[in-house]
Amino acid sequence: MSELFDGDRLRSKRKELRITQKELAEAVGVSLITISRYERSERIPDSNILSKIVERFNCQYDDLFI
């Protein structure tokens, strides 16, 4: 897995799957503001939340990193 989380990739993947920020927030157990901060690369999801995002998106961890 690469070292740098990429919020743009998170946003692109979410939009590709037609999931709203609110839906993703509810699915992984964080606030809407937190998802927004992840997508702007202002925060990095911890490993637990990242696992939930990857599961929800049915993707690989590397899909969200550069």
N, C-alpha and C positions, 0 to 999 in steps of 0.2 A: 504494500500500500504506500502511495506517495505521502509526502509530509504535509502538503498544504491543502486544507479544506477549501473548496471553491463554491461559494454561495451562488454564483451564476449557474453552475451546473445543477445545484439543487433546484433553483427556480425553473430552469429549462425542463428538467425532468418532471417536476410537479405540473407544469403547464402542458407538457406533452401528454401526461396522463389525465389531464383535465380535472385536477384536484385543486380545490381552493386552499389558501393558507389556513383558513379556519378548519377545514376538514382534516388537513394534515396535523394541525396542532392538536385537535381532539384525538386523532388516531395514535399519536405518540405521547400524549400527556403533558404538553407544554402549552404556553399561552400563544395567542396569535402574534403578539409583539415579539416573542422569542423566535418564532419562525421567520418573521420579517427581518430580525437581526441576523439570523443565520444566512438568509438570502443576500443580505448586504455585506456579508463577511465581517460583521461587527462582533459576532460571537461564534464559537465553534461548539457544535453539539458534543456532549460527553459520549463515551462509548456506548452507554445504555440507550440513549436517545438515538444515536447514529444507527445502532442495530435495529431499532424499531422503524426508522426511516427506510433503511435498506430493505427490510422485510415488506413494508407497505408498498414500496416502489418495485419490489421484485427485481432488484438490480444488484450489482456488485459494489463493494465498498469503493473500489477504484473509480467507479463512475462519478463519484462526488469529490474526487481529489485531483489535483494537478501535480 
